[in-house]
Amino acid sequence: MAASEESLRQALAEKQSAVENQGNVVRALKASNAAKTEIDAAIEALSSLKLEKNELERQFQAAVTGSGADGMNREEFRQAVVNTLERRLFYIPSFKIYRGVAGLYDYGPPGCAVKSNVLAFWRQHFVLEENMLEVDCPCVTPEPVLKASGHVDKFTDLMVKDEKTGNCYRADHLLKDHCNEKLQKDLSISADKAAEFKHVLATLDDFSAEELGAKIKEYGITAPDTKNNLSDPYPFNLMFQTSIGPSGLIPGYMRPETAQGIFVNFKDLYYYNGNKLPFAAAQIGQAFRNEISPRQGLLRVREFTLAEIEHFVDPEDKSHPKYSDVVNLEFLMFPREEQMSGASAKQIPLGEAVSRGIVNNQTLGYFIGRVYLFLTSLGIDKDRLRFRQHLANEMAHYAADCWDAEIECSYGWIECVGIADRSAYDLRAHSEKSGVPLVAHEKFSEPREVEKLIITPVKKELGLAFKGNQKMVVEALEAMKEGEAMKLKADLESKGEVNFYVRTLGKTVSIKKSMVTISKEKKKEHQRVFTPSVIEPSFGVGRIIYCLYEHSFYTRPSKAGDEQLNVFRFPPLVAPIKCTVFPLVQNQQYEEVAKVISKSLTAAGISHKIDITGTSIGKRYARTDELGVPFAITVDSTSSVTIRERDSKGQIRVNVEEVASVVKEVTEGLRTWEDVWSSFPHHSSATTDD
């Protein structure tokens, strides 16, 4: 059983100490002119200790780099995957003949097919299943929309510059790389220092500009290319700015997300839905982020596809009618308490997580469950998928709860889906900015006397006191729950001035009685007017697809054993081509049968490819395995053919007339390969075995 990284590091430190001590013994014996036999024995003991130390170093490197039984570490595995993807044109750098631009990629034919299949399943799994309202909004967005959403002021990453060349880098990436480099390659660091680097990595998302700058200086981090000193970190807005119209007087941006198009259309969508809640709207589209230093291939790009859902729900009733469909699912969850205590993610039943309040409400839990089913159906390994809860200081002040679906790949744990309860923030922000109320109504059968909490920040007083931070203080005051608000009111009346924590500022401010009015009013109402809460699952499609590539990739030896063949084990659901048709040899009759089968496959809506080249059947199998094609039809007679399954390499014999229906049933999940394997004669032939 492999030892843990921590115990290996400790054992390595002890062994290093033993080597040094034994080296001192050898030197002392030589200096004292000890007997040759005694010196030789000491040298032999030193050599033995060095061999043991080398073996521990090998084990340690395997532990921290993820080396597998095949000897490939994470970087080698990643390179094998990327080389195959680019060579088979799944994707390639954009504008390659002009040396390309970092963070921009083209999808080739198989990549387009995989992406199309993933999005088709997304529509089926979410849009059709939940009767969602799909919209398609422009990529170019006027500035006021993104000003209201907060993107103009806050959509930033912290950047540092090479003080001599002016080259730009993301500050947190430099710190992350430094910590990983030390943990993976510096065998001399102590266990305490290793724990410090791990703590930095775990809390990196929460670092302020000052904290990042301090760590960069403390660790002596310099510009990667030139080793020059770096500037202090400062914010850089990630949106691509543009202007709308020839005058240049209407500022706009390329949208950084698709969600705002749904929020601004809420009023019309609510009317279209019969003025009923809950309902969900969905959008698939391109988003744009001017990344500072894009890397990691498809995981961090400047233009990418998002699939987003905005589920609008009554904030007083976040139950879900189909919650029972997912309540018994159990998968890896990483609640904030486990993260803070240094524990690992663990298997938790979804129903237990909701009932214990780990997950805030049923609707949020329902979508977490549906996301799990979606990703695992695509082919994501359930053992390398976890749902991580945002830490308290990661979440926006208005959010009720937020979880990320993270998938482990050669780059580590990658956030691929965010599932957040955003409360009513977005609709309120657009209502305030546009002057159009984005609200829902609940009509009462009888008038009701209701007591309403009224929080009225005095913006003039707050502006004088907090200047540029006024908006964040106002938002924090308005977001207070009733209990917190009434306590603040009581404290202000008794003390005149109290401390108030503003999460978005990360500090406590002093609030005076003149800065806010808090009251409760009773009145009769015929209907309840409220701003709906929003549950938002947001999918990074490119990231999901890249992780799927890695989870699906493996190698196996050729029949001769002289090379390793690449295979993508895509489920039929997402495979770029569902099957291939091969005449066994170049023969006019076989080729005519292949054309008949091709017509029947086309009529059944099954993507396929005919290969009538004279290449050996084994090489043709290997070519299509490398594209992830799950089934190969080999024409070796005029009445029946064989169907070969990619991963088992098992073959069945099927009549020509039945081929299309059998392949259709298996690729659409109506039957499994095991079902058809038990229903049809098996075929084995040395000539077709690859």
C-alpha positions in Angstrom: 0.0 0.0 0.0 1.4 3.4 -1.0 2.5 5.6 1.9 0.9 9.0 2.2 2.8 12.0 0.9 3.3 13.4 4.4 4.8 10.1 5.8 7.0 9.8 2.7 8.3 13.3 3.2 9.1 12.6 6.9 10.8 9.3 6.0 12.8 11.1 3.3 14.0 13.7 5.8 15.0 11.0 8.3 16.8 9.0 5.6 18.6 12.2 4.4 19.8 12.8 8.0 21.0 9.2 8.3 23.0 9.5 5.0 24.6 12.7 6.3 25.4 11.0 9.6 26.9 8.0 7.9 28.9 10.2 5.6 30.4 11.9 8.7 31.2 8.4 10.1 33.1 7.5 6.9 35.0 10.7 6.9 35.9 10.3 10.6 37.2 6.7 10.0 39.3 7.9 7.1 40.7 10.8 9.1 41.7 8.5 12.0 43.4 5.9 9.7 41.0 3.2 10.8 41.3 -0.4 9.4 40.4 -0.8 5.8 37.8 -3.4 6.6 36.1 -1.0 9.0 36.1 1.8 6.4 34.8 -0.5 3.7 31.9 -1.6 6.0 31.0 2.0 6.7 31.1 2.9 3.0 28.9 -0.1 2.2 26.4 1.0 4.9 26.5 4.5 3.3 25.8 3.1 -0.2 22.9 1.1 1.2 21.4 4.2 2.8 21.8 6.2 -0.4 19.9 3.4 -2.4 17.1 3.5 0.2 17.0 7.3 0.0 16.8 7.1 -3.9 13.9 4.6 -3.6 12.1 7.0 -1.2 12.7 9.9 -3.6 11.1 7.8 -6.4 8.1 6.9 -4.3 7.7 10.5 -3.2 7.8 11.8 -6.8 5.3 9.2 -7.8 3.0 10.3 -5.0 3.2 14.1 -5.7 3.1 13.8 -9.5 0.5 11.1 -9.7 2.6 8.5 -11.5 0.6 5.4 -12.4 1.5 1.8 -12.9 2.5 2.5 -16.5 5.2 4.9 -15.2 3.5 8.0 -16.7 3.2 11.0 -14.4 0.5 13.6 -14.7 2.4 15.8 -17.1 3.4 12.8 -19.3 -0.2 11.6 -19.3 -1.5 15.0 -20.2 1.0 15.4 -23.0 -0.1 12.0 -24.4 -3.7 13.1 -24.4 -3.1 16.5 -25.9 -0.9 15.1 -28.6 -3.6 12.7 -29.6 -6.3 15.4 -29.5 -4.4 17.8 -31.7 -3.1 15.1 -34.1 -6.7 13.8 -34.6 -8.0 17.3 -34.9 -10.3 17.3 -31.8 -8.9 20.8 -31.3 -6.0 22.9 -32.3 -4.6 26.4 -31.5 -6.5 29.1 -33.5 -4.7 31.0 -36.2 -1.9 28.5 -36.1 -0.3 29.5 -39.4 0.1 33.0 -37.9 1.7 31.5 -34.7 -1.6 31.7 -32.9 -2.9 33.7 -29.9 -2.8 32.3 -26.4 -6.2 31.3 -25.0 -7.9 30.8 -28.4 -8.7 27.3 -29.9 -10.5 25.8 -32.8 -12.6 22.7 -32.5 -11.9 20.3 -35.4 -14.5 17.8 -36.8 -14.4 15.2 -33.9 -14.2 18.0 -31.3 -17.3 19.7 -32.8 -19.1 16.4 -32.8 -18.3 15.7 -29.1 -19.3 19.3 -28.2 -22.5 19.0 -30.2 -23.4 15.7 -28.5 -22.6 17.1 -25.0 -24.9 20.1 -25.6 -27.6 18.0 -27.1 -27.6 15.8 -24.0 -27.5 19.0 -21.8 -30.7 20.2 -23.5 -32.4 16.8 -23.1 -31.3 16.4 -19.4 -32.1 19.9 -18.3 -34.2 21.9 -20.7 -36.6 19.2 -21.8 -36.7 17.4 -18.4 -37.6 20.7 -16.5 -39.6 22.4 -19.3 -37.1 25.3 -19.2 -37.6 28.4 -21.4 -34.5 28.6 -23.7 -33.4 32.0 -24.9 -30.5 33.2 -27.1 -29.2 36.7 -26.3 -26.5 38.9 -27.9 -22.9 38.6 -27.0 -22.4 42.4 -27.2 -23.8 43.9 -24.0 -24.4 47.6 -23.2 -22.4 49.0 -20.3 -25.4 49.8 -18.0 -26.4 46.1 -17.9 -22.9 45.0 -16.7 -22.6 48.1 -14.4 -25.8 47.0 -12.7 -24.6 43.4 -12.4 -21.3 44.5 -10.8 -19.0 43.3 -13.6 -17.7 46.7 -14.6 -16.5 47.4 -11.1 -15.7 44.0 -9.8 -15.0 41.5 -12.6 -11.2 41.5 -12.0 -8.2 39.3 -11.4 -5.1 40.5 -9.6 -2.2 41.1 -12.0 1.6 41.8 -11.6 4.0 43.2 -14.1 7.7 42.5 -14.9 9.2 45.8 -13.7 11.6 45.9 -16.7 9.8 44.3 -19.6 6.2 45.1 -18.7 5.1 41.5 -19.3 1.9 40.7 -17.3 1.1 37.7 -15.1 -1.7 36.6 -12.9 -0.5 37.0 -9.3 -2.3 34.0 -7.9 -1.0 31.7 -10.6 2.6 32.6 -9.9 2.1 31.9 -6.2 0.3 28.7 -7.0 3.0 27.5 -9.3 5.7 28.3 -6.7 3.9 26.3 -4.0 3.3 23.3 -6.3 6.9 23.4 -7.5 8.2 23.3 -3.9 5.8 20.6 -2.9 6.6 18.4 -5.9 10.3 18.9 -6.6 12.0 20.3 -3.5 12.7 17.2 -1.4 14.5 19.2 1.3 11.6 21.2 2.6 10.3 20.3 6.1 6.9 18.9 6.9 5.9 22.2 8.5 6.9 24.2 5.3 5.0 21.7 3.2 2.0 22.2 5.4 2.3 26.0 5.0 2.5 25.7 1.1 -0.6 23.5 1.2 -2.5 26.0 3.4 -1.6 28.7 0.9 -2.9 26.6 -2.0 -6.1 25.9 -0.1 -6.9 29.5 0.8 -5.4 31.2 -2.3 -8.8 32.3 -3.6 -9.4 34.4 -0.5 -6.1 36.3 -0.7 -6.4 40.1 -1.0 -4.0 42.1 -3.2 -1.9 42.9 -0.1 -1.7 39.3 1.1 -0.7 38.1 -2.4 1.9 40.7 -2.7 3.3 39.9 0.7 3.6 36.2 -0.1 5.2 36.9 -3.5 7.9 39.0 -1.7 8.3 36.5 1.1 8.9 33.6 -1.2 11.1 35.6 -3.6 9.0 35.0 -6.6 10.2 36.7 -9.8 9.0 37.0 -13.4 9.1 33.4 -14.9 10.7 34.5 -18.2 13.3 37.0 -17.1 13.7 36.6 -13.3 13.1 40.3 -12.9 11.3 41.8 -9.9 7.5 42.1 -10.1 5.2 45.0 -9.3 2.7 44.9 -6.5 -0.6 43.1 -7.5 -3.4 45.3 -8.8 -6.8 44.5 -10.3 -7.3 44.1 -14.0 -10.9 43.9 -15.5 -11.3 40.8 -17.6 -14.0 42.1 -20.0 -13.3 42.9 -23.6 -14.5 46.5 -24.1 -16.1 47.7 -27.4 -18.4 50.4 -28.6 -21.8 50.0 -30.2 -22.5 52.0 -33.3 -20.2 54.1 -35.5 -20.2 57.1 -33.2 -18.4 55.3 -30.4 -20.6 57.0 -27.9 -22.4 53.8 -26.7 -19.9 51.8 -24.6 -20.3 48.0 -24.4 -18.6 44.8 -23.6 -18.4 41.3 -24.9 -20.4 39.4 -22.3 -18.4 37.6 -19.6 -21.3 35.2 -18.9 -24.7 34.5 -20.5 -26.8 34.9 -17.3 -27.5 38.7 -17.6 -29.5 38.2 -20.8 -31.9 36.0 -18.8 -32.2 38.4 -15.9 -33.0 41.4 -18.0 -35.7 39.4 -19.8 -37.3 38.1 -16.6 -40.5 40.2 -16.9 -41.3 38.9 -20.3 -40.4 35.3 -19.4 -42.5 35.4 -16.3 -45.5 36.6 -18.4 -44.8 33.9 -21.0 -44.9 31.3 -18.2 -48.4 32.4 -17.2 -47.1 34.6 -14.3 -46.3 31.4 -12.4 -43.3 30.4 -10.3 -41.1 28.4 -10.1 -39.8 28.3 -13.7 -36.3 28.1 -15.2 -34.8 29.8 -18.2 -31.7 28.5 -20.0 -29.1 29.7 -22.5 -26.2 28.2 -24.3 -23.8 30.7 -25.9 -20.3 32.2 -26.2 -18.7 34.2 -23.3 -15.5 36.2 -23.4 -12.9 36.9 -20.7 -9.6 38.7 -21.5 -7.5 36.3 -19.4 -4.2 37.8 -18.2 -2.0 34.8 -19.0 -4.1 32.0 -20.3 -2.7 28.5 -20.1 -3.9 24.9 -19.3 -5.3 24.5 -22.8 -9.1 24.3 -23.0 -9.4 24.9 -19.2 -8.6 28.6 -19.4 -9.5 30.4 -22.7 -10.6 33.8 -23.8 -13.7 32.7 -25.7 -15.7 29.7 -24.5 -19.1 28.2 -24.4 -21.3 28.5 -21.3 -24.6 26.6 -20.6 -26.4 28.4 -17.9 -29.7 27.9 -16.0 -31.6 30.5 -14.0 -34.2 28.8 -11.9 -36.6 31.4 -10.4 -38.3 30.4 -7.1 -40.3 31.9 -4.3 -37.7 32.8 -1.6 -40.1 31.6 1.1 -40.6 28.2 -0.6 -37.4 26.5 -2.0 -38.8 23.0 -2.0 -38.7 21.1 -5.3 -41.5 18.7 -6.5 -38.9 16.3 -8.1 -36.5 16.3 -5.2 -37.4 12.7 -4.3 -35.8 11.7 -7.7 -32.3 12.6 -6.4 -32.6 12.3 -2.6 -31.0 8.9 -2.5 -27.9 9.8 -4.5 -24.6 9.5 -2.7 -21.4 11.0 -4.0 -18.2 12.9 -2.9 -19.1 16.2 -1.1 -16.7 18.7 0.4 -18.5 20.9 2.9 -16.8 24.0 4.2 -16.4 22.5 7.7 -14.2 19.7 6.2 -12.2 22.2 4.2 -11.5 24.4 7.2 -10.5 21.5 9.4 -8.1 20.1 6.7 -10.2 16.9 6.1 -10.9 15.4 2.7 -14.1 15.2 0.7 -16.4 12.2 1.7 -19.3 10.3 0.5 -22.5 11.9 1.7 -26.1 11.0 0.8 -27.7 14.1 -0.8 -30.8 13.8 1.3 -28.7 13.8 4.5 -26.8 16.9 3.2 -30.1 18.8 2.7 -31.8 17.6 5.9 -28.7 18.6 8.0 -28.6 22.0 6.4 -25.2 21.4 4.7 -26.9 22.2 1.5 -29.2 25.2 2.0 -32.4 24.0 0.4 -34.2 21.3 -1.7 -34.0 23.1 -5.0 -30.3 23.7 -4.7 -29.9 20.0 -3.7 -32.0 18.9 -6.6 -29.8 20.6 -9.1 -26.6 19.3 -7.4 -28.1 15.8 -7.9 -29.0 16.5 -11.5 -25.6 17.9 -12.3 -24.0 14.7 -10.8 -26.2 12.5 -13.0 -25.4 14.6 -16.1 -21.6 14.5 -15.6 -21.4 10.8 -14.8 -23.7 10.0 -17.8 -21.2 11.8 -20.1 -18.4 9.6 -18.9 -16.9 11.6 -16.0 -15.4 9.2 -13.4 -17.6 9.4 -10.3 -14.5 8.8 -8.1 -12.8 11.9 -9.5 -15.9 14.2 -9.2 -16.7 16.1 -6.0 -19.0 18.9 -5.0 -17.1 21.6 -3.0 -19.0 24.1 -1.0 -17.7 27.7 -1.1 -16.1 29.0 2.1 -18.0 31.8 3.8 -15.5 34.5 2.6 -15.6 33.1 -1.0 -19.4 33.7 -1.3 -20.9 37.0 -2.3 -22.7 38.7 0.5 -26.1 38.1 -1.2 -25.6 34.3 -1.8 -27.4 31.8 0.4 -25.2 28.9 -0.6 -22.8 27.9 -3.4 -21.3 24.6 -4.6 -18.8 23.8 -7.4 -18.7 20.6 -9.2 -15.0 19.9 -9.4 -13.4 17.3 -11.6 -9.9 15.9 -11.1 -7.6 15.8 -14.1 -3.9 16.1 -14.6 -4.1 19.8 -13.6 -5.7 18.9 -10.3 -9.3 19.6 -9.2 -10.9 21.9 -11.8 -14.2 23.8 -11.2 -16.4 22.8 -14.1 -20.0 23.7 -12.9 -21.1 26.3 -10.3 -24.4 25.7 -8.6 -25.4 28.8 -6.5 -28.4 30.1 -4.7 -27.9 33.8 -5.6 -31.0 34.9 -3.6 -32.7 37.9 -5.2 -29.6 40.0 -5.9 -29.6 40.0 -9.7 -33.2 40.9 -10.3 -33.0 43.6 -7.6 -29.9 45.1 -9.1 -31.5 45.4 -12.6 -34.7 46.7 -11.1 -32.9 49.5 -9.4 -30.7 50.4 -12.4 -33.4 50.2 -15.1 -36.4 51.4 -13.1 -38.4 48.4 -14.3 -39.7 46.3 -11.4 -38.6 42.6 -12.0 -41.0 41.0 -9.5 -43.5 38.2 -9.1 -47.0 38.2 -7.6 -48.9 35.9 -5.3 -52.6 36.8 -5.2 -54.4 36.1 -1.9 -58.0 34.7 -1.8 -58.6 37.0 1.2 -56.8 40.3 2.1 -54.0 39.7 4.6 -52.5 41.9 7.2 -48.8 41.6 6.8 -45.8 43.1 8.7 -43.0 44.2 6.4 -39.4 44.9 7.2 -38.3 48.2 5.7 -34.5 48.9 5.5 -33.8 52.4 4.1 -30.0 53.2 3.9 -29.4 57.0 3.9 -27.2 57.1 0.9 -26.0 60.7 1.4 -24.7 60.0 4.9 -23.2 56.7 3.8 -21.6 58.4 0.8 -19.9 61.0 3.0 -18.6 58.3 5.3 -17.5 55.6 2.9 -17.1 57.3 -0.4 -16.2 54.7 -3.1 -17.3 51.8 -0.7 -20.8 53.3 -0.3 -22.4 50.8 -2.7 -21.0 47.7 -0.9 -22.1 49.0 2.5 -25.6 49.8 1.2 -25.9 46.3 -0.4 -24.8 44.7 2.9 -27.4 46.7 4.9 -30.2 45.8 2.4 -29.3 42.1 2.4 -29.8 41.8 6.2 -32.3 39.2 7.4 -35.0 40.3 9.8 -33.3 39.1 13.0 -30.0 40.8 12.2 -31.8 44.0 11.1 -33.9 44.3 14.3 -30.8 43.7 16.5 -28.9 46.5 14.6 -31.9 48.8 15.0 -32.0 48.1 18.8 -28.2 48.6 19.1 -28.3 51.9 17.2 -31.1 53.2 19.4 -29.2 52.4 22.6 -25.7 53.2 21.5 -26.0 55.5 18.5 -23.1 53.9 16.7 -22.3 50.2 16.2 -19.8 48.0 14.3 -21.1 46.3 11.2 -19.3 43.6 9.1 -19.4 44.1 5.3 -18.3 40.8 3.7 -17.5 42.3 0.3 -15.1 44.7 2.0 -13.7 42.1 4.3 -13.8 44.4 7.3 -16.0 45.9 10.0 -17.3 49.5 9.5 -18.9 51.9 11.9 -22.6 52.6 11.3 -24.3 55.6 12.9 -28.0 56.0 13.6 -28.3 58.7 11.0 -27.1 56.3 8.2 -30.0 53.8 8.1 -33.7 53.6 9.0 -35.1 50.2 10.0 -38.8 49.7 10.7 -41.6 47.2 10.5 -44.9 48.3 9.0 -48.4 46.6 9.2 -50.8 46.9 6.3 -53.5 44.9 4.4 -52.5 43.4 1.1 -54.5 41.7 -1.6 -51.4 40.2 -3.1 -47.8 39.6 -2.2 -45.2 41.3 -4.4 -41.7 39.9 -4.1 -38.4 39.5 -6.0 -37.8 35.9 -6.8 -34.6 34.1 -5.7 -32.4 32.5 -8.3 -30.8 29.1 -8.2 -28.1 29.1 -10.9 -26.3 26.1 -12.3 -23.6 27.4 -14.7 -21.6 24.9 -16.9 -18.2 25.5 -18.4 -18.7 23.3 -21.5 -15.0 23.4 -22.7 -13.7 22.4 -19.2 -16.2 19.5 -18.9 -15.2 18.3 -22.4 -11.4 18.5 -21.6 -11.9 16.5 -18.4 -14.0 14.0 -20.3 -11.1 13.6 -22.7 -8.7 12.8 -19.9 -11.1 10.5 -18.1 -11.8 8.6 -21.3 -8.2 8.2 -22.5 -6.1 5.0 -22.0 -3.5 3.0 -23.9 -3.3 -0.7 -24.7 -0.7 -2.8 -26.4 -1.0 -3.7 -30.1 -1.4 -7.4 -31.0 2.3 -7.6 -31.7 3.1 -5.9 -28.4 5.5 -3.5 -30.0 3.5 -0.3 -29.5 0.9 1.3 -27.3 -2.4 2.1 -29.0 -4.4 5.1 -27.9 -8.1 4.7 -27.1 -10.9 7.1 -26.0 -13.6 5.2 -24.2 -16.3 7.7 -24.9 -19.8 6.5 -24.0 -21.9 6.2 -27.2 -23.9 9.2 -26.0 -20.9 11.6 -26.7 -18.8 9.7 -29.2 -18.1 11.8 -32.2 -18.9 9.0 -34.6 -21.2 6.1 -33.4 -19.9 3.4 -35.7 -17.7 2.6 -38.7 -18.3 0.3 -41.6 -15.4 -1.7 -42.9 -15.4 -4.1 -45.8 -13.0 -6.8 -44.6 -11.1 -6.7 -48.0 -11.5 -4.7 -51.2 -14.3 -6.6 -52.8 -17.1 -5.2 -55.0 -19.8 -7.3 -53.3 -18.7 -6.3 -49.8 -18.5 -2.7 -50.7 -22.1 -2.8 -52.0 -23.3 -4.3 -48.7 -21.4 -1.6 -46.9 -23.3 1.1 -48.9 -26.6 -0.6 -48.0 -25.7 -0.6 -44.3 -24.6 3.0 -44.6 -28.0 4.0 -46.0 -29.8 2.2 -43.2 -27.6 3.9 -40.6 -28.3 7.3 -42.1 -32.0 6.7 -42.1 -31.8 5.8 -38.4 -29.9 9.0 -37.7 -26.6 7.3 -36.7 -23.4 9.1 -37.4 -20.9 6.8 -39.1 -18.0 6.5 -41.5 -17.2 4.0 -44.3 -13.5 3.0 -44.7 -12.9 1.0 -47.9 -9.1 1.5 -48.0 -7.0 -1.5 -48.4 -5.4 -1.0 -45.0 -5.4 -4.0 -42.7 -8.6 -4.3 -40.5 -6.5 -4.2 -37.4 -5.1 -0.8 -38.4 -8.5 0.5 -39.3 -9.8 -0.6 -35.8 -6.9 1.2 -34.2 -7.6 4.4 -36.1 -11.2 4.5 -35.0 -10.4 3.5 -31.4 -8.3 6.6 -31.3 -11.3 8.7 -32.2 -13.4 6.9 -29.6 -15.8 5.2 -32.0 -17.6 2.7 -29.9 -18.7 0.2 -32.6 -17.2 -1.2 -35.9 -19.2 -3.1 -38.4 -17.0 -5.4 -40.5 -18.5 -6.7 -43.8 -17.1 -10.2 -44.4 -20.1 -11.8 -46.2 -23.1 -10.6 -48.1 -25.7 -11.9 -45.6 -24.3 -11.1 -42.2 -21.7 -8.9 -40.6 -19.8 -8.6 -37.4 -20.2 -5.7 -34.9 -17.1 -5.1 -32.7 -17.2 -3.2 -29.4 -14.3 -0.9 -28.8 -13.3 -1.6 -25.2 -13.8 -5.3 -24.9 -13.0 -6.0 -28.6 -15.8 -8.6 -28.5 -17.6 -9.3 -31.7 -21.1 -10.5 -32.5 -22.6 -11.7 -35.8 -25.7 -9.9 -37.0 -27.8 -10.2 -40.2 -27.4 -7.2 -42.5 -31.1 -6.2 -42.1 -30.7 -6.0 -38.3 -27.5 -4.0 -38.1 -29.0 -0.5 -38.0 -31.6 -1.3 -35.4 -29.0 -3.1 -33.1 -26.5 -0.2 -33.3 -29.3 2.4 -32.7 -30.6 0.6 -29.6 -27.1 0.4 -28.1 -26.0 3.9 -28.9 -29.3 5.4 -27.6 -29.0 3.4 -24.4 -32.1 1.3 -25.0 -29.9 -1.8 -24.7 -26.5 -2.4 -23.3 -23.6 -4.2 -25.0 -24.0 -7.0 -22.5 -27.6 -7.4 -23.7 -26.7 -7.8 -27.3 -23.7 -9.9 -26.4 -26.0 -12.5 -24.8 -28.5 -12.3 -27.7 -26.3 -12.8 -30.8 -23.7 -15.4 -31.9 -20.2 -14.4 -31.0 -17.5 -14.1 -33.6 -13.8 -14.8 -33.3 -11.3 -14.8 -36.1 -7.5 -14.4 -36.2 -7.8 -12.3 -39.3 -10.0 -9.7 -37.7 -8.4 -9.7 -34.2 -6.4 -6.6 -33.8 
